[in-house]
Amino acid sequence: MTNGIKKLPYGVSDFVSVREENLYYVDKTMYLPELEDQAHTLIYIRPRRFGKSLFISMMKAYYDKRMADRFDELFGDLWIGSHPTPIRNRYQVLHLDFSQIGGTTAELEEKFNLYCRRELDFFLDRYADEYPERFKREFYASQDASDKLNLLTSQAKILRIPLYLIIDEYDNFTNVVLNEEGEAVYHAITHADGFYRYIFKKFKGNFERIFLTGVSPVTLDDLTSGFNIGWNISINPLFDKMLGFSTEDVQGMLDYYREAGVLSPDCDTEAVIREMKPWYDNYCFAEKCLKDSNRVFNSDMVLYYLRCYLQEGESPKQMMDPNTKTDYNKLRKLLQFDKLDGNRKGLLRRIIDDGQILGTVAESFPAIEMMKPDMFVSLLFYYGMLTIKATKGIQLVLGIPNNNVRIQYYNYLLENYRPHIDISESRIRDLFSDMAVDGSWRPALEYMAEAYGNLSSVRDQIEGERNIQGFFLAYLSLNDYYLVAPELEMKHGYCDFFLLPNLTHYQAEHSYILELKYLTKTASEEEADKQWQAAVEQVKGYAAAPRVEALRQGTRLHRIVVQFRGWKAERMEEV
C-alpha cells in the first residue's frame, strides 16, 4: 500500500516497529490504567495468536524510562496519549520471552541459564549509565543468571531504581517438558531446588511490578509455594477483550481501508464480518461477559483474512491460516489419542459430538492433575479449544468457539479413524467435485457410508447418530467446494449439515442439506418408516426457511436423507 495508507501488522509483534512503519494498530492502551489498579504482580493467560506479544511490547515501550522522549511519537494519537498515568516511563524494564528457549530436555537448564544471562546483559547494556563501574564489572563477569539477578536487584534497591519484569510465554518450555518427558521430569525443574522454581524465587520481592503471560496456568500452580504473590486476571471480566479484537475493532479496520480507497466504496463490510464470525469469533473468557453480546475475535486470524482480502479482493481460499499448523501441532501432542486414557478420550468425543460440555474453569492446577477430566476441560479452555457459551446452574457451558477450532477437533477424529479405515482422501475429493459441479451426490455419500460401515475395529465405540455425524463431518471437512455448516439453525430446528457453496473460490452448481438418521439394529420396519417420514418433513421444513435462498447463492439445492441401521446405511434418497 502507498500514499501513507497503513499496512496490516500481520506477523509483527513489535509495537515500536508497528508505529514506526505506519502499520495499523488496534488501540489497547486504555487497559493500562486498569492493569495499574490491580495487584503489582499479574498473570494473564490467553491462547496463542491473540496478540499477547504485541501487547507486552506496547507495555514495555510505555513503562521504559529510556523511551520517555518518544512518548508523543509512539502514543500521542492513542488513548493513553491523552490519559497518561503517573508511572509512565518510570521503570527499567526487563523483558524475558521463554518461547526463545529451545533444545533437548537434557540441555534445558543450560539453555535457560544462557538465555537469561544474555538478556540480563542486554538489560544492563541499555541502562549502563545508571550503575557504577565496579558493579558492572562484577555483573558482566558472572556466568550464572541467578547470580546476575541477585546482583542487579540488590544494586537497584541501593540506588532506589524501580524495576519492571515482563515475561512472555512463561509456561512455554515447561509445557513441552511435561508433554514430552512426563510429570517426573517436569516436577524436578519446578519443585524443591529445581532451576525454574529457583529463578522465580529470585523474582519475588525484587521487582516493583511483574506481568506474566502464557497459554496455560499449569506452571503457575506448581510454582505457587515459591511465587505466591501473583494475581491471576485471566478470567476477570475487566480484561475479557484486552487481547483479540472486538467486532467494533474489525469494523474499524474495514472502514479505514474502505475510506482509504483500498476497498471498494460499495464493499459490504457487514457481510465481510459475517463471513469471518463463524471462523474466528465467539470467544468469551469471563462468565460475567456473557451479558455482553460482543465476543472476541482471534486477532491473528482476522489479520490473515484481511491481508488476503485487501490484496485479492476476496476471502482466502483456506479460511484457517496455514501458519497456525505449528501451534496446533503443539496442541496435538498434548491431545494424542493413543496416549489418552478412556476418561479423557471419552470427554473429547463428547465435546465433538455435542459441541459443548458442562464444566468449570480452574484458575490454576498442578501438572499432576492436568489430565484429570475436570482439569482437562480447563486446559482446553485456556488453549482456546473451548469457550464460555452459557451457564447452567452453577456450572459453565463450555463450547467449541468457531469453525476454525471445530476443524481441529475433527482433524483429531480423522487421525483416530485413519489407522482403521480403507478410504482414499484423493478419491473422496474427486467425488466431491462431482457433487459440486454435476450434482452427482450419491457416489460420494455411498463411499463415506461404506467406509463407516467397514470400521469394524472401532464401530462398537462410535455407533450412534451423533457419532455418524462426527464421522461424516470429519470427511466432509475435506471438501473444498463447500463450507460445511453443522447444526445450522433453520426453520423450527437444526439441520445436520448444510453444505454452503464456497463460490468465492470454487464454482459449485449444487448445494446440499444433509440429514442423517440412526436406527438400532433391532428397530422394526414400522419404526424405520416413521423415522424416515419425520426426517423427510424435517428436511423440507429446513429447505423452506427464509434464509436458505441467500445461503444457496443461486445453486440448485438438494435435500438428502440417509438412514443408518446400526453401522450400515440402509436408505439414501433425495427428497
Secondary structure, 3 states (H helix, E strand, C coil): CCCCCCECCCCCCCHHHHHHCCECCCCCHHHHHHHHCCCCEEEEECCCCCCHHHHHHHHHHHHEHHHHHHHHHHHCCCHHHHCCCCCCCCEEEEEEEHHHCCCCHHHHHHHHHHHHHHHHHHHHHHCHHHCCHHHHHHHHHCCCHHHHHHHHHHHHHHHCCCEEEEEECCCHHHHHHHHHHCHHHHHHHHCCCCHHHHHHHHHCCCCCEEEEEECCCHHHHHCCCCCCCCEECCCCHHHCCCCCECHHHHHHHHHHHHHCCCCCCCCCHHHHHHHHHHHHCCECCCHHHHHCCCCEECHHHHHHHHHHHHHHCCCCCCCCCHHHHHHHHHHHHHCCHHHCCHHHHHHHHHHHHHCEEEECCCCCCCHHHCCCHHHHHHHHHHCCCCEEEEEECCEEEEECCCHHHHHHHHHHHHHHHHHHCCCCHHHHHHHHHHHHHHCCCHHHHHHHHHHHHCCCCCHHHHCCHHHHHHHHHHHHCCCCCEEEEEEEEECCEEEEEEEEECCCCCCCCEEEEEEEEEECCCCCHHHHHHHHHHHHHHHHHHHCCCCHHHHHCCCEEEEEEEEEECCEEEEEEEC
